Amino acid sequence: MNSIDETQRPADWWIYSWKSQIVTGLSLLQIIFGIITCLSIFSFVSCVPAGITLIIGAFIVLAIEAPSFVTFIRFAQPIGIFFDDKPLWIKCVTYAGLAIIPCIFGCYSGPFFFFGFFCALGTAVVYGALLIGQKANRDDMRFQAGGFSPSNP
């Protein structure tokens, strides 16, 4: 059995242990949606640079996250090592910035751009959830809100 008791294990243990895999999967989906955004026959001319920036942003995220569990990507290891030594908020802000950049081009016509945008935003949300952390237990919140002692109901 595990040496960690169920009461001691944090609620967000799964997101902490699977963060690289989740972000890499979202980035791969973002590349697919970026390609579809660029090649769609119903898209406007402004959708081509938006799709290209979706693809470039996904490749940047892959360069940062993929070396942590895919060891044969040698060219991206210095980038991943650089970001591994930084606090979580730097990754969160970087991924949020990479999600917002394609919106500058004004491609709001197709659903695939929005799917790619939400995948990019999901990468920032994963690290944002880790950054915020677990909420306090009920007794601590009651104590902070009303001045009650945690031992008195």
ROFIMI-185877 format. One record per atom (N, C-alpha, C, CB): atom name; x, y, z. Coordinates in steps of 0.02 Angstrom, whole numbers. Last residue first. Glycine has a CB too. Layout:
# ROFIMI-185877
+------+--------+--------+--------+
| atom |     xx |     yy |     zz |
+------+--------+--------+--------+
|   CA |      X |      Y |      Z |
...
+------+--------+--------+--------+
END
This chain:
# ROFIMI-185877
+------+--------+--------+--------+
| atom |     xx |     yy |     zz |
+------+--------+--------+--------+
|    N |   -907 |   1215 |    867 |
|   CA |   -951 |   1217 |    807 |
|    C |   -991 |   1280 |    800 |
|   CB |   -997 |   1160 |    808 |
|    N |   -737 |   1237 |    911 |
|   CA |   -807 |   1249 |    930 |
|    C |   -850 |   1251 |    867 |
|   CB |   -814 |   1315 |    970 |
|    N |   -613 |   1221 |    850 |
|   CA |   -637 |   1167 |    892 |
|    C |   -710 |   1175 |    912 |
|   CB |   -593 |   1161 |    954 |
|    N |   -588 |   1340 |    780 |
|   CA |   -598 |   1279 |    742 |
|    C |   -624 |   1221 |    784 |
|   CB |   -535 |   1258 |    709 |
|    N |   -682 |   1479 |    837 |
|   CA |   -627 |   1433 |    850 |
|    C |   -639 |   1369 |    811 |
|   CB |   -619 |   1419 |    926 |
|    N |   -735 |   1609 |    729 |
|   CA |   -748 |   1553 |    772 |
|    C |   -685 |   1512 |    782 |
|   CB |   -804 |   1509 |    743 |
|    N |   -726 |   1713 |    640 |
|   CA |   -690 |   1720 |    702 |
|    C |   -703 |   1663 |    751 |
|   CB |   -706 |   1785 |    734 |
|    N |   -783 |   1697 |    517 |
|   CA |   -823 |   1723 |    571 |
|    C |   -788 |   1730 |    637 |
|   CB |   -881 |   1680 |    581 |
|    N |   -683 |   1665 |    420 |
|   CA |   -742 |   1704 |    402 |
|    C |   -777 |   1736 |    462 |
|   CB |   -791 |   1662 |    366 |
|    N |   -585 |   1589 |    482 |
|   CA |   -566 |   1651 |    447 |
|    C |   -627 |   1695 |    433 |
|   CB |   -530 |   1635 |    382 |
|    N |   -663 |   1481 |    528 |
|   CA |   -626 |   1522 |    575 |
|    C |   -607 |   1590 |    543 |
|   CB |   -562 |   1485 |    598 |
|    N |   -708 |   1426 |    408 |
|   CA |   -756 |   1453 |    456 |
|    C |   -722 |   1499 |    506 |
|   CB |   -792 |   1395 |    493 |
|    N |   -586 |   1385 |    353 |
|   CA |   -625 |   1436 |    319 |
|    C |   -676 |   1468 |    366 |
|   CB |   -660 |   1407 |    258 |
|    N |   -549 |   1287 |    448 |
|   CA |   -507 |   1346 |    437 |
|    C |   -544 |   1402 |    402 |
|   CB |   -446 |   1327 |    397 |
|    N |   -653 |   1195 |    430 |
|   CA |   -644 |   1228 |    495 |
|    C |   -601 |   1291 |    488 |
|   CB |   -611 |   1180 |    544 |
|    N |   -637 |   1151 |    296 |
|   CA |   -698 |   1187 |    317 |
|    C |   -688 |   1225 |    383 |
|   CB |   -756 |   1138 |    325 |
|    N |   -471 |   1183 |    229 |
|   CA |   -526 |   1140 |    251 |
|    C |   -582 |   1183 |    281 |
|   CB |   -501 |   1088 |    303 |
|    N |   -425 |   1281 |     83 |
|   CA |   -421 |   1263 |    154 |
|    C |   -478 |   1217 |    173 |
|   CB |   -421 |   1326 |    198 |
|    N |   -383 |   1219 |    -81 |
|   CA |   -417 |   1265 |    -35 |
|    C |   -412 |   1238 |     36 |
|   CB |   -491 |   1274 |    -55 |
|    N |   -226 |   1198 |   -161 |
|   CA |   -286 |   1170 |   -130 |
|    C |   -318 |   1220 |    -83 |
|   CB |   -269 |   1105 |    -93 |
|    N |   -168 |   1309 |   -293 |
|   CA |   -163 |   1257 |   -242 |
|    C |   -230 |   1236 |   -214 |
|   CB |   -119 |   1281 |   -186 |
|    N |   -125 |   1406 |   -384 |
|   CA |   -173 |   1424 |   -332 |
|    C |   -172 |   1373 |   -276 |
|   CB |   -244 |   1429 |   -362 |
|    N |    -39 |   1329 |   -464 |
|   CA |    -15 |   1390 |   -431 |
|    C |    -61 |   1410 |   -373 |
|   CB |     -9 |   1446 |   -481 |
|    N |   -118 |   1231 |   -517 |
|   CA |    -63 |   1212 |   -473 |
|    C |    -37 |   1271 |   -433 |
|   CB |     -6 |   1181 |   -513 |
|    N |   -201 |   1311 |   -593 |
|   CA |   -230 |   1270 |   -540 |
|    C |   -176 |   1247 |   -491 |
|   CB |   -267 |   1209 |   -569 |
|    N |   -107 |   1363 |   -682 |
|   CA |   -142 |   1408 |   -637 |
|    C |   -174 |   1370 |   -579 |
|   CB |   -195 |   1446 |   -675 |
|    N |    -71 |   1250 |   -754 |
|   CA |    -22 |   1279 |   -708 |
|    C |    -53 |   1330 |   -662 |
|   CB |     35 |   1310 |   -748 |
|    N |   -196 |   1232 |   -818 |
|   CA |   -165 |   1178 |   -780 |
|    C |   -115 |   1206 |   -730 |
|   CB |   -131 |   1127 |   -827 |
|    N |   -216 |   1353 |   -884 |
|   CA |   -261 |   1336 |   -829 |
|    C |   -231 |   1280 |   -786 |
|   CB |   -330 |   1315 |   -855 |
|    N |   -124 |   1349 |   -987 |
|   CA |   -115 |   1399 |   -934 |
|    C |   -157 |   1381 |   -873 |
|   CB |   -132 |   1469 |   -959 |
|    N |   -181 |   1247 |  -1061 |
|   CA |   -113 |   1239 |  -1036 |
|    C |    -99 |   1288 |   -980 |
|   CB |    -62 |   1248 |  -1094 |
|    N |   -304 |   1303 |  -1095 |
|   CA |   -302 |   1247 |  -1049 |
|    C |   -233 |   1234 |  -1021 |
|   CB |   -328 |   1185 |  -1082 |
|    N |   -270 |   1393 |  -1193 |
|   CA |   -289 |   1419 |  -1128 |
|    C |   -289 |   1364 |  -1075 |
|   CB |   -359 |   1451 |  -1132 |
|    N |   -248 |   1302 |  -1296 |
|   CA |   -193 |   1344 |  -1272 |
|    C |   -208 |   1373 |  -1203 |
|   CB |   -179 |   1401 |  -1322 |
|    N |   -377 |   1252 |  -1307 |
|   CA |   -322 |   1206 |  -1291 |
|    C |   -263 |   1245 |  -1264 |
|   CB |   -301 |   1164 |  -1353 |
|    N |   -443 |   1368 |  -1343 |
|   CA |   -459 |   1337 |  -1279 |
|    C |   -407 |   1285 |  -1259 |
|   CB |   -528 |   1305 |  -1282 |
|    N |   -384 |   1389 |  -1470 |
|   CA |   -376 |   1439 |  -1417 |
|    C |   -390 |   1409 |  -1348 |
|   CB |   -422 |   1499 |  -1429 |
|    N |   -432 |   1276 |  -1537 |
|   CA |   -360 |   1285 |  -1527 |
|    C |   -345 |   1336 |  -1472 |
|   CB |   -327 |   1308 |  -1592 |
|    N |   -568 |   1307 |  -1534 |
|   CA |   -544 |   1245 |  -1503 |
|    C |   -469 |   1249 |  -1489 |
|   CB |   -560 |   1184 |  -1548 |
|    N |   -566 |   1426 |  -1608 |
|   CA |   -586 |   1428 |  -1537 |
|    C |   -565 |   1364 |  -1501 |
|   CB |   -662 |   1437 |  -1531 |
|    N |   -527 |   1376 |  -1732 |
|   CA |   -485 |   1426 |  -1698 |
|    C |   -502 |   1428 |  -1624 |
|   CB |   -495 |   1496 |  -1731 |
|    N |   -635 |   1294 |  -1759 |
|   CA |   -570 |   1263 |  -1746 |
|    C |   -521 |   1312 |  -1716 |
|   CB |   -541 |   1235 |  -1810 |
|    N |   -746 |   1371 |  -1791 |
|   CA |   -743 |   1339 |  -1725 |
|    C |   -674 |   1311 |  -1709 |
|   CB |   -795 |   1284 |  -1721 |
|    N |   -712 |   1531 |  -1869 |
|   CA |   -720 |   1459 |  -1869 |
|    C |   -715 |   1429 |  -1800 |
|   CB |   -670 |   1428 |  -1913 |
|    N |   -700 |   1670 |  -1847 |
|   CA |   -752 |   1644 |  -1891 |
|    C |   -764 |   1569 |  -1884 |
|   CB |   -734 |   1660 |  -1961 |
|    N |   -609 |   1754 |  -1792 |
|   CA |   -662 |   1731 |  -1748 |
|    C |   -717 |   1697 |  -1789 |
|   CB |   -690 |   1789 |  -1707 |
|    N |   -462 |   1818 |  -1798 |
|   CA |   -496 |   1762 |  -1832 |
|    C |   -547 |   1733 |  -1785 |
|   CB |   -444 |   1707 |  -1854 |
|    N |   -378 |   1924 |  -1752 |
|   CA |   -449 |   1934 |  -1764 |
|    C |   -483 |   1879 |  -1804 |
|   CB |   -459 |   1997 |  -1799 |
|    N |   -248 |   1929 |  -1709 |
|   CA |   -260 |   1930 |  -1781 |
|    C |   -333 |   1932 |  -1800 |
|   CB |   -229 |   1870 |  -1812 |
|    N |   -247 |   1914 |  -1573 |
|   CA |   -232 |   1980 |  -1600 |
|    C |   -251 |   1985 |  -1673 |
|   CB |   -157 |   1996 |  -1591 |
|    N |   -258 |   1783 |  -1539 |
|   CA |   -320 |   1822 |  -1540 |
|    C |   -309 |   1892 |  -1569 |
|   CB |   -348 |   1829 |  -1470 |
|    N |   -129 |   1730 |  -1529 |
|   CA |   -168 |   1719 |  -1591 |
|    C |   -232 |   1760 |  -1596 |
|   CB |   -185 |   1647 |  -1597 |
|    N |    -94 |   1778 |  -1393 |
|   CA |    -63 |   1806 |  -1453 |
|    C |   -103 |   1791 |  -1517 |
|   CB |      7 |   1779 |  -1461 |
|    N |   -150 |   1703 |  -1291 |
|   CA |   -183 |   1765 |  -1311 |
|    C |   -156 |   1792 |  -1377 |
|   CB |   -174 |   1817 |  -1256 |
|    N |    -68 |   1593 |  -1271 |
|   CA |   -138 |   1582 |  -1289 |
|    C |   -171 |   1644 |  -1316 |
|   CB |   -177 |   1556 |  -1228 |
|    N |     51 |   1649 |  -1232 |
|   CA |     50 |   1612 |  -1295 |
|    C |    -21 |   1596 |  -1317 |
|   CB |     89 |   1547 |  -1288 |
|    N |      8 |   1699 |  -1108 |
|   CA |     29 |   1745 |  -1161 |
|    C |     28 |   1711 |  -1229 |
|   CB |     98 |   1773 |  -1147 |
|    N |    -12 |   1578 |  -1041 |
|   CA |    -69 |   1623 |  -1052 |
|    C |    -53 |   1674 |  -1107 |
|   CB |    -87 |   1660 |   -986 |
|    N |    119 |   1529 |  -1039 |
|   CA |     68 |   1492 |  -1076 |
|    C |      6 |   1535 |  -1088 |
|   CB |     49 |   1429 |  -1039 |
|    N |    180 |   1628 |   -958 |
|   CA |    205 |   1614 |  -1026 |
|    C |    151 |   1579 |  -1067 |
|   CB |    268 |   1571 |  -1023 |
|    N |    108 |   1616 |   -838 |
|   CA |    105 |   1678 |   -876 |
|    C |    128 |   1668 |   -948 |
|   CB |    147 |   1733 |   -842 |
|    N |    144 |   1484 |   -804 |
|   CA |     74 |   1503 |   -811 |
|    C |     67 |   1566 |   -853 |
|   CB |     42 |   1513 |   -742 |
|    N |    283 |   1491 |   -793 |
|   CA |    253 |   1448 |   -844 |
|    C |    180 |   1468 |   -856 |
|   CB |    257 |   1374 |   -823 |
|    N |    286 |   1579 |   -684 |
|   CA |    318 |   1599 |   -747 |
|    C |    291 |   1556 |   -804 |
|   CB |    395 |   1592 |   -742 |
|    N |    226 |   1511 |   -581 |
|   CA |    191 |   1569 |   -608 |
|    C |    222 |   1592 |   -674 |
|   CB |    190 |   1627 |   -558 |
|    N |    316 |   1412 |   -539 |
|   CA |    258 |   1394 |   -580 |
|    C |    224 |   1454 |   -613 |
|   CB |    208 |   1357 |   -539 |
|    N |    491 |   1465 |   -554 |
|   CA |    428 |   1454 |   -518 |
|    C |    370 |   1440 |   -566 |
|   CB |    411 |   1516 |   -475 |
|    N |    620 |   1370 |   -642 |
|   CA |    582 |   1431 |   -628 |
|    C |    519 |   1415 |   -588 |
|   CB |    563 |   1467 |   -694 |
|    N |    678 |   1254 |   -682 |
|   CA |    707 |   1288 |   -624 |
|    C |    668 |   1350 |   -603 |
|   CB |    779 |   1306 |   -639 |
|    N |    611 |   1221 |   -797 |
|   CA |    601 |   1180 |   -738 |
|    C |    627 |   1212 |   -675 |
|   CB |    633 |   1112 |   -747 |
|    N |    657 |   1308 |   -896 |
|   CA |    591 |   1322 |   -865 |
|    C |    578 |   1278 |   -804 |
|   CB |    537 |   1311 |   -916 |
|    N |    782 |   1250 |   -924 |
|   CA |    778 |   1321 |   -906 |
|    C |    712 |   1335 |   -870 |
|   CB |    784 |   1365 |   -968 |
|    N |    745 |   1122 |   -963 |
|   CA |    784 |   1130 |   -902 |
|    C |    781 |   1202 |   -878 |
|   CB |    857 |   1109 |   -913 |
|    N |    681 |   1152 |  -1084 |
|   CA |    644 |   1122 |  -1029 |
|    C |    679 |   1129 |   -963 |
|   CB |    631 |   1049 |  -1043 |
|    N |    789 |   1202 |  -1157 |
|   CA |    731 |   1245 |  -1145 |
|    C |    691 |   1218 |  -1086 |
|   CB |    687 |   1250 |  -1208 |
|    N |    875 |   1090 |  -1163 |
|   CA |    896 |   1151 |  -1128 |
|    C |    839 |   1199 |  -1113 |
|   CB |    948 |   1188 |  -1170 |
|    N |    788 |    995 |  -1234 |
|   CA |    806 |    985 |  -1164 |
|    C |    833 |   1048 |  -1131 |
|   CB |    856 |    930 |  -1159 |
|    N |    763 |   1005 |  -1368 |
|   CA |    720 |   1044 |  -1323 |
|    C |    740 |   1037 |  -1250 |
|   CB |    648 |   1023 |  -1332 |
|    N |    847 |    919 |  -1433 |
|   CA |    854 |    990 |  -1447 |
|    C |    814 |   1033 |  -1398 |
|   CB |    832 |   1005 |  -1518 |
|    N |    807 |    788 |  -1396 |
|   CA |    869 |    816 |  -1368 |
|    C |    873 |    892 |  -1378 |
|   CB |    928 |    784 |  -1400 |
|    N |    693 |    687 |  -1366 |
|   CA |    691 |    754 |  -1395 |
|    C |    750 |    793 |  -1365 |
|   CB |    622 |    790 |  -1382 |
|    N |    694 |    571 |  -1293 |
|   CA |    732 |    572 |  -1356 |
|    C |    729 |    639 |  -1392 |
|   CB |    706 |    518 |  -1401 |
|    N |    614 |    574 |  -1180 |
|   CA |    684 |    590 |  -1172 |
|    C |    722 |    595 |  -1238 |
|   CB |    717 |    540 |  -1129 |
|    N |    472 |    631 |  -1131 |
|   CA |    497 |    602 |  -1193 |
|    C |    571 |    620 |  -1198 |
|   CB |    455 |    628 |  -1256 |
|    N |    453 |    697 |  -1012 |
|   CA |    433 |    627 |  -1014 |
|    C |    449 |    593 |  -1081 |
|   CB |    360 |    621 |  -1001 |
|    N |    517 |    819 |  -1024 |
|   CA |    510 |    791 |   -957 |
|    C |    487 |    719 |   -958 |
|   CB |    462 |    833 |   -917 |
|    N |    515 |    867 |  -1154 |
|   CA |    575 |    831 |  -1131 |
|    C |    568 |    800 |  -1061 |
|   CB |    633 |    877 |  -1131 |
|    N |    385 |    933 |  -1166 |
|   CA |    396 |    865 |  -1190 |
|    C |    459 |    832 |  -1164 |
|   CB |    398 |    866 |  -1264 |
|    N |    383 |   1069 |  -1119 |
|   CA |    354 |   1014 |  -1080 |
|    C |    375 |    944 |  -1102 |
|   CB |    281 |   1019 |  -1082 |
|    N |    450 |   1156 |  -1210 |
|   CA |    459 |   1164 |  -1138 |
|    C |    438 |   1100 |  -1101 |
|   CB |    418 |   1223 |  -1113 |
|    N |    412 |   1113 |  -1335 |
|   CA |    484 |   1117 |  -1320 |
|    C |    497 |   1124 |  -1246 |
|   CB |    515 |   1176 |  -1358 |
|    N |    274 |   1128 |  -1323 |
|   CA |    303 |   1061 |  -1328 |
|    C |    378 |   1061 |  -1314 |
|   CB |    290 |   1033 |  -1398 |
|    N |    268 |   1268 |  -1321 |
|   CA |    246 |   1230 |  -1262 |
|    C |    274 |   1159 |  -1264 |
|   CB |    169 |   1229 |  -1257 |
|    N |    313 |   1290 |  -1452 |
|   CA |    350 |   1318 |  -1395 |
|    C |    332 |   1280 |  -1331 |
|   CB |    336 |   1394 |  -1387 |
|    N |    213 |   1227 |  -1525 |
|   CA |    281 |   1201 |  -1529 |
|    C |    324 |   1228 |  -1472 |
|   CB |    312 |   1219 |  -1596 |
|    N |    106 |   1311 |  -1493 |
|   CA |    104 |   1241 |  -1471 |
|    C |    173 |   1210 |  -1474 |
|   CB |     55 |   1201 |  -1514 |
|    N |    147 |   1430 |  -1555 |
|   CA |    138 |   1428 |  -1482 |
|    C |    137 |   1357 |  -1456 |
|   CB |     75 |   1463 |  -1463 |
|    N |    142 |   1387 |  -1689 |
|   CA |    206 |   1407 |  -1659 |
|    C |    202 |   1405 |  -1583 |
|   CB |    226 |   1478 |  -1683 |
|    N |      3 |   1362 |  -1702 |
|   CA |     52 |   1308 |  -1713 |
|    C |    118 |   1325 |  -1680 |
|   CB |     62 |   1295 |  -1787 |
|    N |    -50 |   1489 |  -1679 |
|   CA |    -71 |   1433 |  -1638 |
|    C |    -20 |   1376 |  -1642 |
|   CB |   -141 |   1408 |  -1660 |
|    N |     11 |   1558 |  -1783 |
|   CA |     33 |   1573 |  -1715 |
|    C |      8 |   1521 |  -1665 |
|   CB |      7 |   1642 |  -1694 |
|    N |    -59 |   1500 |  -1889 |
|   CA |     14 |   1491 |  -1885 |
|    C |     38 |   1507 |  -1815 |
|   CB |     49 |   1537 |  -1937 |
|    N |   -188 |   1544 |  -1863 |
|   CA |   -174 |   1473 |  -1861 |
|    C |    -99 |   1459 |  -1855 |
|   CB |   -202 |   1439 |  -1922 |
|    N |   -167 |   1680 |  -1884 |
|   CA |   -190 |   1657 |  -1818 |
|    C |   -177 |   1582 |  -1810 |
|   CB |   -266 |   1672 |  -1809 |
|    N |   -132 |   1687 |  -2019 |
|   CA |    -81 |   1702 |  -1968 |
|    C |   -102 |   1680 |  -1897 |
|   CB |    -66 |   1776 |  -1968 |
|    N |   -262 |   1636 |  -2067 |
|   CA |   -198 |   1602 |  -2082 |
|    C |   -144 |   1622 |  -2032 |
|   CB |   -175 |   1619 |  -2154 |
|    N |   -364 |   1722 |  -2034 |
|   CA |   -360 |   1659 |  -1998 |
|    C |   -295 |   1622 |  -2012 |
|   CB |   -418 |   1614 |  -2017 |
|    N |   -368 |   1829 |  -2118 |
|   CA |   -340 |   1840 |  -2051 |
|    C |   -333 |   1775 |  -2011 |
|   CB |   -382 |   1889 |  -2013 |
|    N |   -439 |   1781 |  -2225 |
|   CA |   -367 |   1789 |  -2233 |
|    C |   -333 |   1798 |  -2165 |
|   CB |   -350 |   1848 |  -2279 |
|    N |   -561 |   1664 |  -2158 |
|   CA |   -540 |   1726 |  -2189 |
|    C |   -464 |   1729 |  -2194 |
|   CB |   -567 |   1786 |  -2149 |
|    N |   -620 |   1498 |  -2194 |
|   CA |   -587 |   1548 |  -2152 |
|    C |   -569 |   1610 |  -2193 |
|   CB |   -524 |   1519 |  -2120 |
|    N |   -669 |   1396 |  -2268 |
|   CA |   -718 |   1446 |  -2244 |
|    C |   -685 |   1502 |  -2203 |
|   CB |   -771 |   1412 |  -2203 |
|    N |   -571 |   1309 |  -2291 |
|   CA |   -594 |   1348 |  -2348 |
|    C |   -644 |   1402 |  -2328 |
|   CB |   -626 |   1302 |  -2399 |
|    N |   -430 |   1292 |  -2184 |
|   CA |   -502 |   1290 |  -2192 |
|    C |   -524 |   1334 |  -2250 |
|   CB |   -537 |   1313 |  -2127 |
|    N |   -297 |   1298 |  -2153 |
|   CA |   -316 |   1267 |  -2216 |
|    C |   -391 |   1266 |  -2229 |
|   CB |   -291 |   1198 |  -2218 |
|    N |   -284 |   1357 |  -2026 |
|   CA |   -248 |   1384 |  -2084 |
|    C |   -276 |   1360 |  -2150 |
|   CB |   -175 |   1366 |  -2079 |
|    N |   -364 |   1273 |  -1948 |
|   CA |   -381 |   1344 |  -1953 |
|    C |   -346 |   1375 |  -2013 |
|   CB |   -360 |   1381 |  -1888 |
|    N |   -293 |   1153 |  -1958 |
|   CA |   -361 |   1157 |  -1987 |
|    C |   -382 |   1230 |  -1995 |
|   CB |   -411 |   1119 |  -1943 |
|    N |   -179 |   1192 |  -1888 |
|   CA |   -173 |   1172 |  -1958 |
|    C |   -241 |   1176 |  -1992 |
|   CB |   -145 |   1100 |  -1964 |
|    N |   -235 |   1216 |  -1761 |
|   CA |   -201 |   1270 |  -1797 |
|    C |   -194 |   1254 |  -1871 |
|   CB |   -133 |   1283 |  -1768 |
|    N |   -280 |   1089 |  -1726 |
|   CA |   -330 |   1142 |  -1738 |
|    C |   -299 |   1202 |  -1774 |
|   CB |   -361 |   1164 |  -1671 |
|    N |   -155 |   1025 |  -1714 |
|   CA |   -205 |   1001 |  -1762 |
|    C |   -256 |   1055 |  -1778 |
|   CB |   -240 |    938 |  -1735 |
|    N |    -98 |   1101 |  -1611 |
|   CA |    -66 |   1099 |  -1677 |
|    C |   -115 |   1076 |  -1730 |
|   CB |     -5 |   1051 |  -1675 |
|    N |   -186 |   1071 |  -1507 |
|   CA |   -181 |   1140 |  -1531 |
|    C |   -148 |   1143 |  -1599 |
|   CB |   -142 |   1183 |  -1480 |
|    N |   -159 |    937 |  -1485 |
|   CA |   -225 |    956 |  -1512 |
|    C |   -223 |   1027 |  -1539 |
|   CB |   -278 |    951 |  -1457 |
|    N |    -31 |    957 |  -1432 |
|   CA |    -39 |    919 |  -1494 |
|    C |   -107 |    932 |  -1526 |
|   CB |    -31 |    843 |  -1481 |
|    N |    -65 |   1027 |  -1316 |
|   CA |    -25 |   1060 |  -1368 |
|    C |    -29 |   1023 |  -1435 |
|   CB |     48 |   1064 |  -1346 |
|    N |   -135 |    931 |  -1243 |
|   CA |   -170 |    992 |  -1266 |
|    C |   -131 |   1028 |  -1321 |
|   CB |   -181 |   1040 |  -1207 |
|    N |    -28 |    842 |  -1221 |
|   CA |    -86 |    822 |  -1260 |
|    C |   -126 |    881 |  -1285 |
|   CB |   -130 |    777 |  -1218 |
|    N |     54 |    924 |  -1141 |
|   CA |     79 |    900 |  -1206 |
|    C |     21 |    877 |  -1250 |
|   CB |    129 |    843 |  -1197 |
|    N |    -28 |    942 |  -1029 |
|   CA |     -8 |   1000 |  -1069 |
|    C |     17 |    979 |  -1138 |
|   CB |     45 |   1041 |  -1033 |
|    N |    -35 |    809 |   -984 |
|   CA |    -96 |    846 |  -1001 |
|    C |    -79 |    904 |  -1047 |
|   CB |   -131 |    872 |   -937 |
|    N |     99 |    780 |   -959 |
|   CA |     62 |    741 |  -1008 |
|    C |     -1 |    777 |  -1030 |
|   CB |     45 |    673 |   -979 |
|    N |    131 |    873 |   -860 |
|   CA |    167 |    873 |   -923 |
|    C |    130 |    835 |   -977 |
|   CB |    237 |    844 |   -915 |
|    N |     41 |    836 |   -754 |
|   CA |     39 |    902 |   -785 |
|    C |     74 |    903 |   -853 |
|   CB |     71 |    953 |   -740 |
|    N |     23 |    725 |   -674 |
|   CA |      9 |    718 |   -745 |
|    C |     13 |    784 |   -783 |
|   CB |    -59 |    688 |   -755 |
|    N |     48 |    764 |   -543 |
|   CA |     87 |    709 |   -571 |
|    C |     78 |    701 |   -647 |
|   CB |     69 |    645 |   -536 |
|    N |    -41 |    870 |   -525 |
|   CA |     30 |    881 |   -515 |
|    C |     71 |    826 |   -548 |
|   CB |     46 |    885 |   -441 |
|    N |   -162 |    810 |   -546 |
|   CA |   -142 |    863 |   -592 |
|    C |    -68 |    878 |   -585 |
|   CB |   -184 |    926 |   -580 |
|    N |   -165 |    720 |   -440 |
|   CA |   -167 |    694 |   -509 |
|    C |   -144 |    747 |   -558 |
|   CB |   -237 |    670 |   -527 |
|    N |   -170 |    797 |   -325 |
|   CA |   -111 |    755 |   -337 |
|    C |   -108 |    732 |   -410 |
|   CB |   -112 |    695 |   -291 |
|    N |   -261 |    886 |   -270 |
|   CA |   -239 |    897 |   -338 |
|    C |   -177 |    855 |   -355 |
|   CB |   -224 |    970 |   -349 |
|    N |   -282 |    854 |   -138 |
|   CA |   -336 |    840 |   -185 |
|    C |   -313 |    847 |   -257 |
|   CB |   -394 |    886 |   -172 |
|    N |   -145 |    772 |    -53 |
|   CA |   -181 |    831 |    -77 |
|    C |   -231 |    812 |   -131 |
|   CB |   -132 |    884 |   -104 |
|    N |   -151 |    654 |     77 |
|   CA |   -138 |    665 |      6 |
|    C |   -177 |    726 |    -18 |
|   CB |   -158 |    602 |    -35 |
|    N |   -194 |    636 |    206 |
|   CA |   -134 |    676 |    196 |
|    C |   -122 |    693 |    123 |
|   CB |    -75 |    641 |    224 |
|    N |   -302 |    552 |    200 |
|   CA |   -314 |    619 |    227 |
|    C |   -253 |    665 |    216 |
|   CB |   -330 |    615 |    301 |
|    N |   -246 |    434 |    152 |
|   CA |   -294 |    470 |    111 |
|    C |   -307 |    541 |    136 |
|   CB |   -360 |    432 |    109 |
|    N |    -68 |    426 |    184 |
|   CA |   -137 |    416 |    205 |
|    C |   -184 |    456 |    160 |
|   CB |   -146 |    435 |    279 |
|    N |     66 |    356 |    102 |
|   CA |     28 |    418 |    112 |
|    C |    -44 |    401 |    129 |
|   CB |     32 |    465 |     50 |
|    N |    119 |    238 |     69 |
|   CA |    137 |    263 |    135 |
|    C |    100 |    328 |    151 |
|   CB |    212 |    274 |    139 |
|    N |     12 |    118 |    -10 |
|   CA |     48 |    182 |     -9 |
|    C |     64 |    202 |     62 |
|   CB |      7 |    236 |    -44 |
|    N |     41 |    -60 |      0 |
|   CA |      0 |      0 |      0 |
|    C |     43 |     63 |      0 |
|   CB |    -47 |      0 |     60 |
+------+--------+--------+--------+
END
